[in-house]
């Protein structure tokens, strides 16, 4: 019975835990977007240079 109770307690997240998860997810998304944008800008710059030299 105690084991079952522990499982139930672990499954329900506190408000602080939910906020922490949301913050972490948002940070990951922002970092991915920044990295992706930098890559896109680099591709555009290299394409512009190649197109300009061609």
Backbone as XML, in Angstrom:
<?xml version="1.0"?>
<chain id="A" units="angstrom">
  <residue number="1" name="UNK">
    <atom name="N" x="0.838" y="-1.210" z="0.000"/>
    <atom name="CA" x="0.000" y="0.000" z="0.000"/>
    <atom name="C" x="0.874" y="1.261" z="0.000"/>
  </residue>
  <residue number="2" name="UNK">
    <atom name="N" x="1.924" y="1.230" z="0.815"/>
    <atom name="CA" x="2.794" y="2.403" z="0.885"/>
    <atom name="C" x="3.433" y="2.667" z="-0.485"/>
  </residue>
  <residue number="3" name="UNK">
    <atom name="N" x="3.858" y="1.587" z="-1.144"/>
    <atom name="CA" x="4.500" y="1.738" z="-2.449"/>
    <atom name="C" x="3.538" y="2.398" z="-3.437"/>
  </residue>
  <residue number="4" name="UNK">
    <atom name="N" x="2.284" y="1.951" z="-3.433"/>
    <atom name="CA" x="1.269" y="2.526" z="-4.324"/>
    <atom name="C" x="1.075" y="4.015" z="-4.021"/>
  </residue>
  <residue number="5" name="UNK">
    <atom name="N" x="1.039" y="4.354" z="-2.752"/>
    <atom name="CA" x="0.855" y="5.750" z="-2.346"/>
    <atom name="C" x="2.023" y="6.604" z="-2.850"/>
  </residue>
  <residue number="6" name="UNK">
    <atom name="N" x="3.241" y="6.075" z="-2.730"/>
    <atom name="CA" x="4.414" y="6.813" z="-3.197"/>
    <atom name="C" x="4.326" y="7.065" z="-4.707"/>
  </residue>
  <residue number="7" name="UNK">
    <atom name="N" x="3.903" y="6.049" z="-5.439"/>
    <atom name="CA" x="3.772" y="6.208" z="-6.887"/>
    <atom name="C" x="2.788" y="7.327" z="-7.216"/>
  </residue>
  <residue number="8" name="UNK">
    <atom name="N" x="1.675" y="7.332" z="-6.513"/>
    <atom name="CA" x="0.642" y="8.341" z="-6.768"/>
    <atom name="C" x="1.195" y="9.739" z="-6.472"/>
  </residue>
  <residue number="9" name="UNK">
    <atom name="N" x="1.927" y="9.859" z="-5.374"/>
    <atom name="CA" x="2.484" y="11.159" z="-4.991"/>
    <atom name="C" x="3.498" y="11.628" z="-6.046"/>
  </residue>
  <residue number="10" name="UNK">
    <atom name="N" x="4.280" y="10.711" z="-6.558"/>
    <atom name="CA" x="5.310" y="11.073" z="-7.520"/>
    <atom name="C" x="4.685" y="11.534" z="-8.839"/>
  </residue>
  <residue number="11" name="UNK">
    <atom name="N" x="3.517" y="10.952" z="-9.197"/>
    <atom name="CA" x="2.908" y="11.264" z="-10.477"/>
    <atom name="C" x="2.326" y="12.672" z="-10.501"/>
  </residue>
  <residue number="12" name="UNK">
    <atom name="N" x="1.740" y="13.118" z="-9.400"/>
    <atom name="CA" x="1.140" y="14.457" z="-9.375"/>
    <atom name="C" x="2.222" y="15.503" z="-9.106"/>
  </residue>
  <residue number="13" name="UNK">
    <atom name="N" x="2.416" y="16.386" z="-10.062"/>
    <atom name="CA" x="3.461" y="17.402" z="-9.942"/>
    <atom name="C" x="2.959" y="18.605" z="-9.155"/>
  </residue>
  <residue number="14" name="UNK">
    <atom name="N" x="3.885" y="19.203" z="-8.414"/>
    <atom name="CA" x="3.535" y="20.423" z="-7.690"/>
    <atom name="C" x="3.579" y="21.588" z="-8.679"/>
  </residue>
  <residue number="15" name="UNK">
    <atom name="N" x="3.059" y="22.734" z="-8.268"/>
    <atom name="CA" x="3.056" y="23.923" z="-9.135"/>
    <atom name="C" x="4.488" y="24.316" z="-9.484"/>
  </residue>
  <residue number="16" name="UNK">
    <atom name="N" x="5.382" y="24.262" z="-8.495"/>
    <atom name="CA" x="6.780" y="24.637" z="-8.723"/>
    <atom name="C" x="7.412" y="23.720" z="-9.769"/>
  </residue>
  <residue number="17" name="UNK">
    <atom name="N" x="7.117" y="22.422" z="-9.675"/>
    <atom name="CA" x="7.682" y="21.472" z="-10.638"/>
    <atom name="C" x="7.142" y="21.736" z="-12.036"/>
  </residue>
  <residue number="18" name="UNK">
    <atom name="N" x="5.842" y="22.030" z="-12.129"/>
    <atom name="CA" x="5.255" y="22.344" z="-13.435"/>
    <atom name="C" x="5.902" y="23.591" z="-14.025"/>
  </residue>
  <residue number="19" name="UNK">
    <atom name="N" x="6.086" y="24.618" z="-13.199"/>
    <atom name="CA" x="6.716" y="25.856" z="-13.673"/>
    <atom name="C" x="8.137" y="25.577" z="-14.143"/>
  </residue>
  <residue number="20" name="UNK">
    <atom name="N" x="8.864" y="24.763" z="-13.364"/>
    <atom name="CA" x="10.246" y="24.432" z="-13.723"/>
    <atom name="C" x="10.282" y="23.723" z="-15.073"/>
  </residue>
  <residue number="21" name="UNK">
    <atom name="N" x="9.361" y="22.787" z="-15.275"/>
    <atom name="CA" x="9.319" y="22.052" z="-16.545"/>
    <atom name="C" x="9.012" y="23.008" z="-17.695"/>
  </residue>
  <residue number="22" name="UNK">
    <atom name="N" x="8.052" y="23.902" z="-17.491"/>
    <atom name="CA" x="7.681" y="24.869" z="-18.534"/>
    <atom name="C" x="8.880" y="25.758" z="-18.881"/>
  </residue>
  <residue number="23" name="UNK">
    <atom name="N" x="9.574" y="26.246" z="-17.852"/>
    <atom name="CA" x="10.738" y="27.120" z="-18.073"/>
    <atom name="C" x="11.808" y="26.379" z="-18.866"/>
  </residue>
  <residue number="24" name="UNK">
    <atom name="N" x="12.077" y="25.121" z="-18.484"/>
    <atom name="CA" x="13.111" y="24.332" z="-19.164"/>
    <atom name="C" x="12.734" y="24.120" z="-20.629"/>
  </residue>
  <residue number="25" name="UNK">
    <atom name="N" x="11.468" y="23.769" z="-20.871"/>
    <atom name="CA" x="11.015" y="23.533" z="-22.250"/>
    <atom name="C" x="11.145" y="24.806" z="-23.080"/>
  </residue>
  <residue number="26" name="UNK">
    <atom name="N" x="10.731" y="25.937" z="-22.510"/>
    <atom name="CA" x="10.817" y="27.217" z="-23.229"/>
    <atom name="C" x="12.272" y="27.549" z="-23.547"/>
  </residue>
  <residue number="27" name="UNK">
    <atom name="N" x="13.161" y="27.343" z="-22.576"/>
    <atom name="CA" x="14.580" y="27.624" z="-22.803"/>
    <atom name="C" x="15.124" y="26.765" z="-23.936"/>
  </residue>
  <residue number="28" name="UNK">
    <atom name="N" x="14.767" y="25.478" z="-23.929"/>
    <atom name="CA" x="15.254" y="24.574" z="-24.974"/>
    <atom name="C" x="14.766" y="25.047" z="-26.340"/>
  </residue>
  <residue number="29" name="UNK">
    <atom name="N" x="13.490" y="25.430" z="-26.424"/>
    <atom name="CA" x="12.924" y="25.894" z="-27.700"/>
    <atom name="C" x="13.638" y="27.158" z="-28.167"/>
  </residue>
  <residue number="30" name="UNK">
    <atom name="N" x="13.857" y="28.096" z="-27.247"/>
    <atom name="CA" x="14.522" y="29.357" z="-27.600"/>
    <atom name="C" x="15.936" y="29.086" z="-28.100"/>
  </residue>
  <residue number="31" name="UNK">
    <atom name="N" x="16.672" y="28.211" z="-27.401"/>
    <atom name="CA" x="18.048" y="27.888" z="-27.801"/>
    <atom name="C" x="18.048" y="27.247" z="-29.185"/>
  </residue>
  <residue number="32" name="UNK">
    <atom name="N" x="17.127" y="26.305" z="-29.405"/>
    <atom name="CA" x="17.058" y="25.645" z="-30.713"/>
    <atom name="C" x="16.759" y="26.662" z="-31.810"/>
  </residue>
  <residue number="33" name="UNK">
    <atom name="N" x="15.830" y="27.578" z="-31.546"/>
    <atom name="CA" x="15.484" y="28.594" z="-32.542"/>
    <atom name="C" x="16.684" y="29.486" z="-32.837"/>
  </residue>
  <residue number="34" name="UNK">
    <atom name="N" x="17.409" y="29.890" z="-31.793"/>
    <atom name="CA" x="18.575" y="30.754" z="-31.989"/>
    <atom name="C" x="19.630" y="30.045" z="-32.829"/>
  </residue>
  <residue number="35" name="UNK">
    <atom name="N" x="19.892" y="28.781" z="-32.506"/>
    <atom name="CA" x="20.891" y="28.013" z="-33.258"/>
    <atom name="C" x="20.447" y="27.866" z="-34.707"/>
  </residue>
  <residue number="36" name="UNK">
    <atom name="N" x="19.159" y="27.532" z="-34.893"/>
    <atom name="CA" x="18.628" y="27.340" z="-36.244"/>
    <atom name="C" x="18.711" y="28.640" z="-37.038"/>
  </residue>
  <residue number="37" name="UNK">
    <atom name="N" x="18.347" y="29.760" z="-36.408"/>
    <atom name="CA" x="18.386" y="31.056" z="-37.090"/>
    <atom name="C" x="19.809" y="31.407" z="-37.499"/>
  </residue>
  <residue number="38" name="UNK">
    <atom name="N" x="20.782" y="31.127" z="-36.611"/>
    <atom name="CA" x="22.178" y="31.420" z="-36.944"/>
    <atom name="C" x="22.605" y="30.598" z="-38.153"/>
  </residue>
  <residue number="39" name="UNK">
    <atom name="N" x="22.193" y="29.317" z="-38.190"/>
    <atom name="CA" x="22.551" y="28.463" z="-39.324"/>
    <atom name="C" x="21.933" y="28.998" z="-40.605"/>
  </residue>
  <residue number="40" name="UNK">
    <atom name="N" x="20.657" y="29.395" z="-40.523"/>
    <atom name="CA" x="19.961" y="29.921" z="-41.700"/>
    <atom name="C" x="20.654" y="31.188" z="-42.193"/>
  </residue>
  <residue number="41" name="UNK">
    <atom name="N" x="21.008" y="32.082" z="-41.267"/>
    <atom name="CA" x="21.686" y="33.317" z="-41.646"/>
    <atom name="C" x="23.033" y="33.002" z="-42.295"/>
  </residue>
  <residue number="42" name="UNK">
    <atom name="N" x="23.739" y="32.012" z="-41.766"/>
    <atom name="CA" x="25.032" y="31.629" z="-42.334"/>
    <atom name="C" x="24.842" y="31.100" z="-43.754"/>
  </residue>
  <residue number="43" name="UNK">
    <atom name="N" x="23.815" y="30.280" z="-43.959"/>
    <atom name="CA" x="23.542" y="29.760" z="-45.299"/>
    <atom name="C" x="23.215" y="30.901" z="-46.262"/>
  </residue>
  <residue number="44" name="UNK">
    <atom name="N" x="22.385" y="31.841" z="-45.794"/>
    <atom name="CA" x="21.994" y="32.976" z="-46.637"/>
    <atom name="C" x="23.230" y="33.808" z="-46.994"/>
  </residue>
  <residue number="45" name="UNK">
    <atom name="N" x="24.080" y="34.062" z="-46.006"/>
    <atom name="CA" x="25.290" y="34.856" z="-46.253"/>
    <atom name="C" x="26.192" y="34.156" z="-47.262"/>
  </residue>
  <residue number="46" name="UNK">
    <atom name="N" x="26.405" y="32.844" z="-47.075"/>
    <atom name="CA" x="27.284" y="32.109" z="-47.988"/>
    <atom name="C" x="26.674" y="32.070" z="-49.389"/>
  </residue>
  <residue number="47" name="UNK">
    <atom name="N" x="25.337" y="31.952" z="-49.452"/>
    <atom name="CA" x="24.668" y="31.946" z="-50.758"/>
    <atom name="C" x="24.820" y="33.306" z="-51.430"/>
  </residue>
  <residue number="48" name="UNK">
    <atom name="N" x="24.661" y="34.383" z="-50.655"/>
    <atom name="CA" x="24.812" y="35.741" z="-51.198"/>
    <atom name="C" x="26.231" y="35.924" z="-51.737"/>
  </residue>
  <residue number="49" name="UNK">
    <atom name="N" x="27.223" y="35.488" z="-50.961"/>
    <atom name="CA" x="28.616" y="35.623" z="-51.391"/>
    <atom name="C" x="28.850" y="34.837" z="-52.678"/>
  </residue>
  <residue number="50" name="UNK">
    <atom name="N" x="28.325" y="33.583" z="-52.711"/>
    <atom name="CA" x="28.511" y="32.744" z="-53.893"/>
    <atom name="C" x="27.805" y="33.367" z="-55.098"/>
  </residue>
  <residue number="51" name="UNK">
    <atom name="N" x="26.579" y="33.844" z="-54.886"/>
    <atom name="CA" x="25.785" y="34.441" z="-55.965"/>
    <atom name="C" x="26.454" y="35.723" z="-56.459"/>
  </residue>
  <residue number="52" name="UNK">
    <atom name="N" x="27.000" y="36.499" z="-55.505"/>
    <atom name="CA" x="27.650" y="37.748" z="-55.873"/>
    <atom name="C" x="28.928" y="37.502" z="-56.663"/>
  </residue>
  <residue number="53" name="UNK">
    <atom name="N" x="29.665" y="36.451" z="-56.317"/>
    <atom name="CA" x="30.921" y="36.146" z="-57.000"/>
    <atom name="C" x="30.676" y="35.478" z="-58.342"/>
  </residue>
  <residue number="54" name="UNK">
    <atom name="N" x="29.560" y="34.780" z="-58.500"/>
    <atom name="CA" x="29.289" y="34.024" z="-59.730"/>
    <atom name="C" x="29.083" y="34.963" z="-60.920"/>
  </residue>
</chain>
